[in-house]
Amino acid sequence: MSPALNKKDLQRIFEKLDENGDGFVSVEELNWLLDPQFSLDEMESIVGKPCLNFDEFLSFYDSISNKNIIEEEEEEEDSDLAKAFKVFDLNGDGFISCEELEIFLGRLGMWDENSGKDCRCMIRFYGTNFDGLVDFQEFKTMMLSTPRFVSGN
């Protein structure tokens, strides 16, 4: 993650972008900075107006830099969860079955007959599409949710 820019850095950027020196950065100038990812209409819709003064430019920077930080954290979290998911998905088909969960728990010495019942209950509880399997999205929901599943013991 790149370090955040300070106000002085942003002032210099603003002044460079404000080619005509009117104290405003237009969506055209702003879009140039962002390497034309959007049409000018889309950019104006995002910004909410055709041009920004320095304070509005600072607010815009804050909003996109916070969004990037959140996206980076989510990507890192997804990456960690994907690695954990692959540990359980023994056959690599993109799903965790009750059998795979039992095998994994067995490797940890945590499986017995009651665990088998718990595995089936857990798969049914978190498997939202009722296919008897847990896909990555269901696994992610399960891992990020507060513990709600309680075994029958």
Secondary structure, 3 states (H helix, E strand, C coil): CCCCCCHHHHHHHHHHHCCCCCCCEEHHHHHHHCCCCCCHHHHHHHHCCCEECHHHHHHHHHHHHHHHHHHHHHHHHHHHHHHHHHHHCCCCCCEEEHHHHHHHHHHCCCCCHHHHHHHHHHHHHHCCCCCCEEEHHHHHHHHHCCCCCCCCC
